Amino acid sequence: MSQMLNTAQGRHIAYHFTPGNGPCVVFLGGLKSDMEGTKAIHLEAWAKARGQAFLRFDYSGHGTSSGTFEDGCIGDWHEDTLAVVDTLINGPIVAVGSSMGGWQALLLARARPARLVGLVTIAAAPDFTEDSYWAGFTDAQKAELEGQGFVELPSDYMEPFRISKRMIEDGRSRLVLRTPLDLPFPVRCLQGTADTAVSTDVALRLLDHATCPDMRLTLVKDADHRFSDGPCLGLIEAAVMDVLGEGI
C-alpha cells in the first residue's frame, strides 16, 4: 500500500518510501506514467537489495495521487517533487528522471542544488512543451488552443490526451535549455536511438548546454522510449552506481 503526503497546495501525493542508507535515490516518472512502471519497480528492488534508501511517487493527476492529468502542468509536478523531497527525505539525493521526469530532475537540481549529489536521466525531455508540442502545432491547433483552451494529441505510448493552454504557458516559464544550467555533480544521460518520442538531438543539446564537471551521454542502438528491457535496466543500475561513485 502506498502512503499519502498532503502538500501545501492541497494535493494528495501517493508515494512509496524504502528506508535505507543514503543518498536516497528518487525516481521521477514520465508524462502520464505512474510509480508502478517497470523502471521504478526495478530500481526499488535493486535499492532494497543494497540497503539503499529509495523513493517513488505519483505526481498529481497521475497514478493514485489526487487531481486530473488535464488540469496539471510542469510547475504543478515540480511543486509535487519539491514537496516529497523536502518532507520525506533528509540528506543527499540521487535523482533518476525518465522522459518528462528528466525535465523534473533538472528543475529539482536548479531548485535544490545543495541536495543533489548525482543525476541520471533516461530519455530526458526538457522543454518538450515548447520544443515539441508548441513548435509542432499547426496554426489551426494554436487557434484551437487559444479558443477552447486545449488541443488533443495522439501518442505512440498512450491514448490521445489533452494538452492545455496552461501546460504550454507554464512550461514556457520552466524552460531549462535557454538559460545557464549548472549541474555541479556527476550526471549520466541514457538515450535510445530508436526513441520516437524524444530524439537523440535532445540528449545532445542537453549535453552541450549544461555546465557539469562530469557528464556523460550513453546512446543505446535500437532502444526505444520505454528503455525498460533487461539490458536497459542494467544500464540504469550502472548509471546510478556510477554517480554514487561505485562505477567500474
C-alpha positions in Angstrom: 0.0 0.0 0.0 1.2 3.5 -0.9 1.2 6.3 1.6 -0.1 9.8 1.1 1.5 13.2 1.5 -0.7 16.2 1.7 1.1 19.2 0.2 0.9 22.9 0.9 -1.0 23.3 -2.4 -3.8 20.9 -1.2 -2.7 18.0 -3.3 -2.5 14.4 -2.1 0.6 12.7 -3.4 0.9 8.9 -3.3 4.4 7.5 -2.6 6.4 4.5 -1.6 9.5 5.2 0.6 12.1 2.5 1.3 14.3 3.4 4.2 18.0 2.6 3.9 21.4 4.2 3.6 21.8 7.5 1.8 22.0 9.1 -0.6 18.3 8.5 -1.3 17.5 7.5 -4.9 14.4 9.3 -6.1 12.7 8.1 -9.2 10.9 10.8 -11.2 8.5 9.3 -13.8 7.4 10.4 -17.2 4.3 12.2 -18.5 1.1 10.2 -17.7 3.2 7.3 -16.3 3.0 6.2 -12.6 5.2 4.8 -9.9 4.2 1.2 -10.8 6.2 1.3 -14.0 8.9 -1.2 -14.9 11.8 1.1 -14.2 10.5 2.4 -10.9 9.8 -1.1 -9.6 13.1 -2.5 -10.8 15.1 0.3 -9.2 13.2 -0.1 -5.9 14.0 -3.8 -5.8 17.7 -3.0 -6.6 17.8 -0.4 -3.9 16.2 -2.7 -1.3 18.8 -5.4 -2.1 21.6 -2.9 -1.5 20.0 -1.4 1.6 19.8 1.9 -0.2 17.0 4.5 0.6 14.6 4.8 -2.3 11.5 6.9 -3.1 9.0 6.7 -5.9 5.8 8.7 -6.2 2.9 9.8 -8.4 2.7 13.4 -9.5 -0.8 15.0 -9.0 -3.1 13.8 -11.8 -1.0 10.6 -12.2 -1.5 7.2 -10.7 -3.3 7.2 -7.4 -2.5 10.8 -6.4 -5.2 13.4 -6.4 -6.3 15.6 -9.3 -6.7 15.0 -13.0 -3.9 15.0 -15.6 -5.6 17.5 -17.9 -5.6 20.1 -15.1 -1.9 19.7 -14.4 1.3 21.3 -15.7 5.1 21.1 -15.4 5.1 23.6 -12.5 2.5 21.6 -10.5 4.5 18.5 -10.8 7.7 20.4 -9.8 5.9 21.5 -6.7 4.9 17.9 -6.0 8.5 16.9 -6.4 9.8 19.5 -4.1 7.1 18.6 -1.5 8.1 14.9 -1.4 11.9 15.7 -1.4 11.6 18.4 1.3 9.2 16.5 3.5 10.2 12.8 3.2 14.0 12.9 2.7 16.7 14.1 4.9 20.2 14.4 3.4 21.6 13.9 -0.1 19.7 12.7 -3.1 20.4 11.0 -6.4 17.6 11.9 -8.8 16.7 9.5 -11.6 14.4 11.1 -14.2 12.6 9.4 -17.0 11.3 11.4 -20.0 9.3 14.3 -18.5 10.9 13.2 -15.2 14.3 14.2 -16.7 13.0 17.7 -17.0 11.7 17.5 -13.5 15.1 16.3 -12.3 16.8 19.3 -13.9 14.2 21.6 -12.3 14.9 19.9 -9.0 18.7 20.4 -9.5 18.0 24.1 -10.1 15.8 24.5 -7.1 17.8 22.3 -4.6 21.4 22.2 -5.9 22.8 21.5 -2.5 20.7 18.4 -2.0 21.7 16.6 -5.2 24.9 14.5 -5.3 24.1 12.8 -8.6 21.7 12.8 -11.5 20.6 10.1 -14.0 18.3 10.9 -17.0 16.6 8.3 -19.2 15.3 9.7 -22.5 15.1 13.1 -20.8 12.6 15.5 -22.4 13.5 19.0 -21.1 11.4 21.9 -22.6 9.2 19.5 -24.6 6.1 21.6 -24.1 7.8 24.4 -26.2 10.2 22.5 -28.5 8.0 19.5 -29.3 4.3 20.5 -28.7 4.2 24.2 -29.4 6.8 24.0 -32.2 4.9 21.2 -33.8 1.4 22.8 -33.6 -0.2 24.0 -36.8 -1.8 27.4 -37.0 -5.1 25.7 -36.6 -4.0 23.9 -33.4 -2.7 27.1 -32.0 -6.0 28.8 -32.7 -7.8 25.8 -31.1 -5.6 26.1 -28.0 -6.4 29.8 -27.7 -10.1 29.3 -28.4 -11.0 26.3 -26.3 -8.0 26.1 -24.0 -6.7 22.7 -25.2 -5.8 20.5 -28.1 -5.9 16.8 -28.3 -2.8 14.9 -29.4 -2.3 11.3 -30.4 0.5 9.3 -28.8 2.6 6.2 -29.6 2.5 5.3 -25.9 -0.9 6.2 -24.6 -4.4 7.2 -25.5 -4.8 10.6 -27.2 -4.6 13.2 -24.5 -5.4 16.9 -24.0 -2.6 19.5 -23.9 -3.9 22.6 -22.1 -3.1 26.2 -22.8 -2.0 26.3 -19.1 0.5 23.5 -19.7 2.1 25.3 -22.6 2.2 28.7 -20.9 3.5 27.2 -17.6 6.1 25.1 -19.4 7.4 28.3 -21.1 8.2 29.6 -17.6 10.1 26.4 -16.6 12.5 26.0 -19.6 16.0 24.8 -18.7 17.8 24.9 -22.1 17.6 28.6 -22.6 19.4 29.8 -19.5 22.5 28.6 -17.7 22.1 25.1 -16.3 24.7 24.3 -13.6 24.9 20.7 -12.6 27.8 20.6 -10.1 27.7 16.8 -9.6 28.1 13.6 -11.7 25.4 13.3 -14.4 24.7 10.2 -16.6 22.3 10.5 -19.5 20.8 7.4 -21.2 19.1 7.6 -24.6 17.9 5.0 -27.1 18.4 5.6 -30.8 15.0 4.1 -31.7 13.1 6.5 -29.4 10.2 8.0 -31.3 9.1 10.3 -28.5 12.5 12.0 -27.7 15.2 12.3 -30.3 18.9 11.9 -29.8 19.2 15.6 -30.7 17.5 16.5 -27.4 20.1 14.4 -25.5 23.0 16.0 -27.4 21.5 19.5 -26.8 21.3 18.9 -23.1 24.9 17.6 -23.0 26.1 20.6 -24.9 24.1 23.1 -22.8 24.7 22.1 -19.2 27.8 23.1 -17.2 28.9 20.0 -15.4 32.3 18.6 -14.3 31.4 15.0 -15.0 28.6 14.5 -17.6 28.3 11.5 -19.9 25.8 10.5 -22.5 25.2 6.9 -23.5 23.4 6.2 -26.7 21.9 2.7 -27.0 21.3 1.5 -30.5 17.7 0.3 -31.2 16.5 1.1 -27.7 13.1 2.7 -27.6 11.5 5.3 -25.4 10.5 2.8 -22.7 14.1 1.9 -22.1 12.9 -1.0 -19.9 14.2 -4.3 -21.3 16.8 -6.3 -19.4 19.9 -4.7 -20.8 18.5 -1.2 -20.5 17.5 -1.8 -16.8 21.1 -2.9 -16.3 22.4 0.3 -17.8 20.2 2.3 -15.4 21.6 0.4 -12.4 25.1 1.0 -13.6 24.5 4.7 -14.2 23.1 5.1 -10.6 26.1 3.3 -9.2 28.4 5.5 -11.3 27.1 8.7 -9.9 27.2 7.2 -6.4 30.9 6.7 -7.0 30.7 2.9 -7.3 31.2 2.6 -11.0 33.6 0.1 -12.6 
